[in-house]
């Protein structure tokens, strides 16, 4: 009986997850403002990664450690 309960609970949790996923996907598809915020966040993240890489390369140069060559 415990195994059957476990299986039913797992299936029901999966079903609720799929339902929530579909509802959120449908809402996100039609939201242009949300996509604009995602794009802006991606641009900020890319800028941050570039700045981090430059600082890391400068720190390596200051130590005299060649490290990996820059990938630009």
C-alpha positions in Angstrom: 0.0 0.0 0.0 2.9 2.4 0.8 4.4 1.8 -2.6 1.1 2.6 -4.4 0.8 5.8 -2.3 4.4 6.8 -3.2 3.7 6.2 -6.9 0.5 8.1 -6.9 2.0 11.1 -5.1 5.0 11.1 -7.5 2.7 11.1 -10.5 0.4 13.8 -9.1 3.4 16.0 -8.3 4.7 15.5 -11.8 1.2 16.4 -13.3 1.0 19.6 -11.2 4.6 20.5 -12.3 3.6 20.1 -16.0 0.5 22.1 -15.5 2.3 25.0 -13.9 5.1 24.9 -16.5 2.5 25.1 -19.3 0.6 28.0 -17.7 3.8 30.0 -17.1 5.1 29.3 -20.6 1.8 30.5 -22.1 2.0 33.8 -20.1 5.7 34.4 -20.9 5.2 33.8 -24.6 2.9 36.9 -24.9 4.9 39.2 -22.6 7.1 41.5 -24.6 8.2 43.5 -21.6 9.5 40.3 -19.9 11.5 39.4 -23.0 13.0 42.9 -23.0 14.0 42.5 -19.3 15.6 39.1 -20.1 17.6 40.7 -23.0 18.7 43.6 -20.8 19.8 41.1 -18.1 21.7 39.0 -20.6 23.5 42.2 -21.8 24.4 43.1 -18.2 25.7 39.6 -17.5 27.8 39.6 -20.7 29.3 43.0 -19.7 30.1 41.7 -16.2 31.8 38.6 -17.6 33.9 40.7 -19.9 34.9 43.0 -17.0 35.8 40.0 -14.8 37.9 38.5 -17.5 39.8 41.8 -18.0 40.4 42.1 -14.2 41.6 38.5 -14.0 44.0 39.0 -16.9 45.4 42.1 -15.3 45.9 40.3 -12.0 47.7 37.5 -13.8 49.9 40.0 -15.6 50.7 41.7 -12.3 51.8 38.4 -10.8 53.7 37.4 -13.9 51.6 34.3 -14.5 50.8 33.8 -18.1 47.7 31.7 -17.5 45.5 31.1 -20.5 45.8 33.5 -23.5 43.0 35.9 -24.0 40.2 34.7 -26.2 39.3 38.0 -27.9 
